[in-house]
């Protein structure tokens, strides 16, 4: 039973978060290497993504253990429900961070300071919902750190494609995590937790739609900038239907539908990874 609790603490039973962290990293690797990156980088970044996402979940649940018990969706999480102790969680966190450090020392030294910044942002993020109206912006930074690290590890200078990708990913994260926050909006209002779902108020659907429209247009601009092949545009069109479907799901602001819309983001991320590969 304990192993099952540890597994759930690291959120390995819910791979959506791993994929949402992996996709921007993968985009960055493909952008920096103009196609398939070297196998060693692919392996190091994929394992590092899994470890850091798990570490972020443990840290988040440790910080929110007194909050999660008041939220319907999270009250059965292992830490807040008492299945595992705070000392066990911290030990797991240490093991995960040591694993991530091993990955880091196998990357070029220029990645060190970027990794340090990523860890600092990861530590800060769980506490932002207590005092910052838009904690999704901090998550946007945290889930974008794989992009500059991919460029640094590949030994490639930052360029306009890097800037475009960062803008796309940052807007995408705010959009899909606002959908996620809409799931818990009523509970968050009662306990005083902040989110863009609350901050955007009645403009939430409009802002999400605007952000999704912007990122899809930026992807098209990237395709034209790089003279992408037809395969890119074919997949881009299919991916656009995912965004339309997400808009439909959140249109009534029903929590279960908003959560489904959030999870559907993995299809958009995967399709655009395929599109980049075909470009």
LINZI-V659393 format. One record per helix or strand. SS is the DSSP state (alpha for helix, beta for strand). FROM is the first residue (numbers start at 1). LEN is the number of residues. Records with the same first field share a line. If there is no record, write none. Layout:
SS=FROM-LEN, FROM-LEN
This chain:
alpha=2-8, 16-18, 39-25, 68-3, 78-4, 86-20, 109-20, 136-7, 145-10, 160-24, 185-7, 196-4, 201-25, 230-21, 255-24
